[in-house]
Amino acid sequence: MTSLSSICSHRPTATRLACTALVLSLAGCSTIDSMFSSDKVDYKTSARQTQGLDVPPDLTQLAKDSRAQVQGGSITASALTANRPAAAVVAGTPMAANSVAPNSAGDIRLERSGTERWLHTTATPEQIWPQLRAFWQERGLELTKEQPEVGVMETNWAENRAKLPQDFIRATIGKVFEGLYSTGERDMYRTRVERGANGTDIFISHRGMQEVYTNSSRDNTAWQPRASDPSLEAEMLSRLMLKLGGQEAAAKAVVAATPAAPTAPPTAGDAMRPRRPLSEVPDSLTVNDGFDRAWRRVGLSLDRHGFTIEDRDRAAGLFYLRYADPEKAGQDEPNFFQRLFGAKALTPTRYRVSVKADGVKSTVRMLDERSQPITDDNAKRILSLLMDDLK
C-alpha cells in the first residue's frame, strides 16, 4: 500500500507543499494547553460543534437598591468604581484603562489555605481583567457575564469533549459524526477578582450539570446539577497562572496537589439540595477560621452553588445576594437552575451573608436588607448549603 509520505515525495512541488501543510496543521502549534495533559479539558471542540446552555434574560443583574448600600466608613466593591470617570467603567470593557503593557500581570503566585487555592498577583484588577477575558476565550468558552465593578465574570455552559472515550470507532469514523457523541455533562466557570492591599486575588469556581433519565423507560432526560469538581478548578487555575507569567513547574503543582474529583455522580439535585431539615439548621454558623480564610471559604461556597452575588464589602464582611424561594417552584434547588431549565419565574429577594471575626473563629449569619438578622426558610437554606462546605 502506498503511504502518505511516499506520495508526497514523488508528486510535483505543489502537491508536496499541500501535504506539508496538512502535516503541520495536524501537528498544531505550541500553546499553554499543550503544556498540560491533553485529556483534562477540551472546550474548543465543544464550542464549534455544540451550543452551551444559555443563561435566560431574567438572570441579568437587577438595578441596585439604595437600601443595600452600607453606610459609614466601609465601601462596597461596586462603589469603588462608582465615582470614576464614565469612560473608565463600561459594560463589557476592562474596569479601567491603565498605561501598562497588555500582558503585564506583575508577580503571580499560588496561595493556599487548607483545601482552598487561588492566585495572587501584584497587578491591579484593571490590569488583570482583559487578560482574564482573553484566557477564557482561548479555552473556547464564551463569557455570558462581565461585571468589572463587582469583579465577577462567568462563562457559558459548555461540554468538555476531552471526557469522550478515545476508542477505535471514534478515532476513525467517529470523527465524521462528532456531533453525535455527547458526555451528558456541561461545565461553567466563575472568576472572582478581589482587590487587596498588596495586589489582587483571583478565584476560579466550577459548576456542573448532568443529563439524567427521568423515568424507568429511559426515554426522557432532564438536566440536573452535579457536584463542583475541584480538579477542574485546579486545572484552570494552573493554566491561568501560566497565562499570567507564572512558572510551568509551579503551575503544574497546582493540579498535582488537588484532591481527585468525585468518582460517583450525585443523584439528581443533590449538588444543590440541603442535606438536613431546616429545623436543624442553626441561626448562625461558627467557623473555626479567622476572618480572612472564612471570607474566602464563604465566597467560594456561594460561587460554587451559583448564587447571584450583586455586591460585596470585605471591610464590613458582607456578601449581597439575590435569591428566589425554591418552594414556590416545588423544587429544592436555588433559583438559577430552576430558571435555566424552564421553571416559572420567581420573585427574588435580597439577602446579606455576614462574616464577622470572633477571636480566632468567625461567625456567619444571614441578614435582611436592613442588616437585621433573619431566620426565615430561605435564610436557613442558604446557611444549610454553607454549613456543608464550611464544616
VOGU-3710 file (C-alpha; in Angstrom, 3 decimals, decimal comma):
1> mtslssicsh> 0,000/0,000/0,000  1,333/3,412/-0,905  1,967/5,542/2,152  1,245/9,245/2,537  4,959/10,017/2,791  5,775/8,200/-0,463  3,033/10,036/-2,322  4,287/13,376/-1,045  7,873/12,614/-2,024  7,075/11,769/-5,667
11> rptatrlact> 4,420/14,346/-6,549  5,072/17,779/-8,037  6,098/20,608/-5,773  2,547/21,980/-5,330  1,296/18,623/-4,076  4,257/18,252/-1,745  3,563/21,690/-0,314  -0,074/20,750/0,255  0,977/17,575/2,048  3,391/19,539/4,203
21> alvlslagcs> 0,643/21,973/5,131  -1,602/19,066/6,071  1,014/17,561/8,368  1,694/20,924/10,021  -1,997/21,563/10,585  -2,346/18,190/12,295  0,692/18,799/14,437  -0,559/22,172/15,654  1,488/24,774/17,475  2,830/25,050/20,995
31> tidsmfssdk> 0,340/26,682/23,373  -0,337/26,910/27,061  -2,742/23,985/26,783  -0,060/21,757/25,235  1,998/22,041/28,416  -0,681/20,168/30,316  -2,145/16,718/29,857  -4,417/16,800/26,815  -7,030/14,508/28,389  -8,258/17,006/31,011
41> vdyktsarqt> -10,196/19,731/29,198  -11,255/20,479/25,633  -13,959/23,109/25,303  -12,744/24,402/21,941  -14,194/21,435/20,068  -17,413/21,812/22,023  -17,650/25,486/21,141  -17,578/24,649/17,434  -19,995/21,738/17,484  -22,419/22,124/20,376
51> qgldvppdlt> -24,216/25,039/21,894  -23,753/25,921/25,529  -26,657/26,224/27,928  -27,812/29,810/27,558  -28,468/31,959/30,606  -32,011/33,350/30,332  -32,544/37,120/30,272  -34,167/37,192/33,717  -30,821/36,314/35,327  -29,244/39,619/34,355
61> qlakdsraqv> -28,436/41,922/37,220  -31,256/43,862/38,834  -30,990/47,561/39,411  -29,289/48,449/42,669  -31,485/49,298/45,613  -30,028/52,193/47,557  -31,033/50,495/50,810  -28,446/47,775/50,086  -25,569/50,211/50,447  -23,649/50,127/53,711
71> qggsitasal> -23,476/53,482/55,416  -20,402/54,667/57,267  -16,703/54,087/56,731  -16,845/50,866/54,681  -17,386/50,775/50,960  -18,608/48,094/48,585  -16,800/46,748/45,559  -19,177/48,435/43,133  -18,927/51,731/44,991  -15,178/51,727/44,428
81> tanrpaaavv> -15,827/52,326/40,732  -18,958/54,468/41,062  -17,063/57,752/41,254  -14,612/57,006/38,448  -14,971/58,705/35,068  -17,713/57,165/32,949  -15,224/56,097/30,315  -13,284/54,067/32,849  -16,059/51,567/33,593  -18,164/50,413/30,680
91> agtpmaansv> -20,081/47,177/30,382  -18,037/44,572/28,522  -14,762/46,520/28,871  -11,926/46,422/31,423  -12,542/48,139/34,752  -10,259/51,000/33,855  -7,642/51,929/31,314  -4,109/51,806/32,680  -0,956/52,660/30,808  0,636/49,231/31,203
101> apnsagdirl> 1,674/46,517/28,830  -1,342/44,399/27,764  0,207/41,206/29,136  1,610/42,677/32,344  0,385/40,666/35,320  3,008/41,535/37,913  4,364/38,803/40,154  1,985/35,857/40,161  1,918/33,096/42,759  -0,356/30,398/44,096
111> ersgterwlh> -1,866/30,905/47,538  -3,414/28,091/49,527  -5,209/27,667/52,819  -6,475/24,207/53,622  -8,257/22,945/50,519  -8,719/26,420/49,013  -6,485/27,562/46,163  -6,311/30,949/44,495  -3,866/33,162/42,630  -2,315/36,351/43,957
121> ttatpeqiwp> -0,692/38,962/41,764  0,835/42,351/42,428  -1,035/43,731/39,412  -4,303/45,629/39,801  -7,728/44,270/38,793  -7,734/46,763/35,917  -4,573/45,208/34,524  -5,795/41,638/35,017  -9,332/41,947/33,665  -8,586/41,937/29,893
131> qlrafwqerg> -6,209/39,006/30,345  -8,886/37,014/32,149  -11,290/37,660/29,280  -8,694/36,526/26,748  -7,884/33,442/28,832  -11,437/32,098/28,776  -11,867/32,874/25,102  -8,666/30,971/24,342  -10,137/27,973/26,181  -13,091/28,022/23,782
141> leltkeqpev> -15,548/29,400/26,359  -17,738/32,433/25,838  -18,355/34,965/28,599  -22,017/35,407/29,477  -21,462/37,784/32,376  -18,880/40,500/32,934  -19,245/42,718/35,996  -15,950/44,547/36,398  -17,425/46,833/39,048  -18,037/43,762/41,252
151> gvmetnwaen> -15,107/41,725/39,922  -17,108/38,764/38,564  -17,159/37,095/35,161  -18,898/33,854/34,152  -18,561/31,579/31,153  -21,296/29,858/29,194  -22,287/26,247/29,812  -20,133/24,048/27,575  -19,249/20,410/27,082  -15,796/19,092/27,934
161> raklpqdfir> -15,141/16,896/24,878  -11,963/15,548/26,452  -14,204/13,248/28,517  -15,406/11,378/25,427  -13,956/7,866/25,035  -10,969/7,764/22,705  -11,709/4,317/21,274  -11,035/2,939/17,805  -14,506/3,714/16,427  -14,405/7,375/17,444
171> atigkvfegl> -10,808/7,697/16,283  -11,846/6,606/12,763  -15,410/7,069/11,527  -16,467/8,836/14,720  -14,608/11,985/13,682  -17,036/12,397/10,775  -20,050/12,267/13,111  -18,504/14,091/16,066  -21,751/15,865/16,869  -23,449/12,531/17,665
181> ystgerdmyr> -21,196/11,985/20,670  -22,023/13,619/23,983  -20,708/13,317/27,529  -24,068/14,192/29,074  -22,335/16,877/31,132  -21,872/20,646/30,932  -19,452/22,902/32,809  -19,282/26,585/33,541  -16,777/28,680/35,473  -16,998/31,809/37,587
191> trvergangt> -13,952/34,023/38,094  -13,940/36,368/41,064  -11,364/39,164/41,318  -10,758/40,873/44,668  -8,611/43,926/45,184  -6,318/43,711/48,199  -3,870/45,989/49,954  -0,896/44,388/48,178  -2,377/43,319/44,861  -5,196/41,189/43,514
201> difishrgmq> -6,627/37,777/44,426  -8,169/35,631/41,674  -10,586/32,784/42,442  -11,996/30,247/39,972  -15,023/28,108/40,841  -16,673/25,354/38,808  -20,311/24,388/38,489  -21,560/21,321/36,674  -24,733/19,920/35,143  -25,512/16,367/34,096
211> evytnssrdn> -28,212/14,870/31,904  -30,185/12,219/33,786  -33,075/9,930/32,889  -36,372/10,983/34,450  -38,287/7,716/34,070  -37,701/3,972/34,210  -38,151/3,520/30,458  -35,158/5,820/29,910  -36,800/7,714/27,078  -36,779/11,155/28,641
221> tawqprasdp> -33,966/13,178/30,195  -33,507/16,382/32,160  -30,540/18,481/33,207  -29,685/18,401/36,902  -26,867/19,956/38,965  -23,806/17,880/39,754  -21,134/18,493/42,362  -18,398/21,042/41,732  -15,176/19,450/40,528  -12,067/20,712/42,396
231> sleaemlsrl> -9,783/19,081/39,819  -11,276/21,239/37,036  -10,881/24,342/39,197  -7,219/23,454/39,770  -6,680/22,764/36,073  -7,981/26,185/35,112  -6,064/27,915/37,914  -2,835/26,294/36,733  -3,379/27,325/33,113  -4,304/30,841/34,143
241> mlklggqeaa> -1,172/31,038/36,284  0,920/30,159/33,246  -1,001/32,661/31,128  -0,180/35,419/33,610  3,539/34,661/33,579  3,896/32,026/36,288  6,459/29,229/36,138  5,424/25,985/34,454  6,572/23,818/37,375  4,557/25,889/39,858
251> akavvaatpa> 1,509/25,808/37,591  1,602/22,023/37,281  1,998/21,711/41,050  -1,453/23,260/41,457  -3,005/20,262/39,715  -0,786/17,691/41,415  -1,804/18,845/44,908  -5,555/18,856/44,230  -7,878/16,099/45,510  -9,410/13,867/42,858
261> aptapptagd> -12,867/14,620/41,517  -15,831/12,725/42,988  -15,976/9,230/41,483  -19,700/8,641/41,951  -22,109/11,182/40,443  -24,667/12,616/42,847  -28,334/11,786/42,493  -30,466/14,374/40,746  -30,379/17,650/42,641  -28,010/16,503/45,408
271> amrprrplse> -25,392/19,108/44,489  -27,764/21,931/45,462  -30,145/20,329/47,992  -29,733/20,965/51,735  -28,849/17,701/53,463  -30,789/18,274/56,689  -34,220/19,512/57,817  -34,374/23,274/58,113  -35,343/22,891/61,759  -31,841/21,520/62,396
281> vpdsltvndg> -30,079/24,499/60,825  -28,833/26,987/63,445  -29,465/30,722/63,207  -25,721/31,309/62,692  -22,617/29,274/61,921  -19,390/29,255/63,908  -16,372/28,578/61,680  -13,027/27,539/63,137  -11,178/30,005/60,915  -10,041/33,579/61,210
291> fdrawrrvgl> -11,798/36,216/59,139  -9,532/36,056/56,078  -9,949/32,347/55,493  -13,645/32,362/56,462  -14,282/35,163/53,956  -12,580/33,190/51,178  -14,399/29,958/52,018  -17,821/31,616/52,148  -17,153/33,372/48,839  -16,090/30,135/47,126
301> sldrhgftie> -19,100/28,287/48,522  -21,501/30,925/47,211  -19,764/30,817/43,821  -19,910/27,024/43,582  -23,600/26,978/44,431  -24,332/29,563/41,746  -25,782/32,301/43,924  -26,039/35,720/42,323  -23,649/37,997/44,228  -24,705/41,542/43,449
311> drdraaglfy> -22,006/43,166/45,530  -19,588/42,545/48,367  -17,991/44,628/51,113  -14,992/42,932/52,667  -14,413/45,689/55,221  -17,946/45,170/56,567  -17,797/41,391/55,974  -20,879/41,344/53,733  -21,889/39,491/50,566  -25,025/40,911/48,893
321> lryadpekag> -27,148/38,105/47,419  -30,217/37,846/45,255  -32,234/34,714/45,980  -35,640/33,291/44,997  -37,723/30,962/47,160  -37,441/27,435/45,659  -40,564/26,223/47,474  -42,706/28,354/45,189  -41,459/26,329/42,249  -41,829/22,999/44,066
331> qdepnffqrl> -38,074/22,315/43,958  -35,201/22,433/46,427  -32,509/23,990/44,253  -31,667/27,715/44,218  -33,343/29,831/41,584  -30,565/29,749/38,977  -31,184/26,155/37,930  -34,952/26,494/38,057  -34,945/29,401/35,637  -32,255/27,892/33,498
341> fgakaltptr> -34,448/24,957/32,522  -37,900/26,442/32,244  -39,361/26,654/35,745  -41,755/29,507/36,367  -40,290/32,893/37,160  -39,817/33,689/40,834  -39,623/36,991/42,647  -36,093/37,357/44,010  -35,300/38,617/47,497  -32,089/40,312/48,531
351> yrvsvkadgv> -30,119/38,943/51,459  -26,763/39,644/53,013  -24,333/36,990/54,203  -22,383/38,393/57,133  -18,913/37,126/58,057  -17,637/38,504/61,373  -14,405/37,802/63,216  -14,862/36,270/66,670  -11,361/35,912/68,081  -9,627/33,088/66,215
361> kstvrmlder> -13,007/31,977/64,857  -15,656/33,589/62,661  -19,431/33,805/62,726  -21,577/33,547/59,603  -25,213/34,651/59,663  -27,937/35,834/57,314  -29,177/39,439/57,321  -32,041/41,205/55,587  -31,747/44,388/53,522  -31,696/46,475/56,707
371> sqpitddnak> -28,771/44,409/58,058  -31,026/42,804/60,667  -30,642/39,072/61,466  -33,154/36,922/59,588  -34,034/33,259/60,125  -36,753/32,523/57,543  -36,711/29,356/55,432  -34,700/30,928/52,633  -32,023/32,090/55,064  -31,904/28,596/56,585
381> rilsllmddl> -31,499/27,007/53,128  -28,540/29,230/52,327  -26,965/28,564/55,740  -27,508/24,822/55,266  -25,561/24,836/51,993  -22,798/26,907/53,572  -22,791/24,549/56,546  -21,938/21,596/54,292  -18,969/23,434/52,783  -17,637/25,095/55,932
391> k> -17,711/22,086/58,257
//
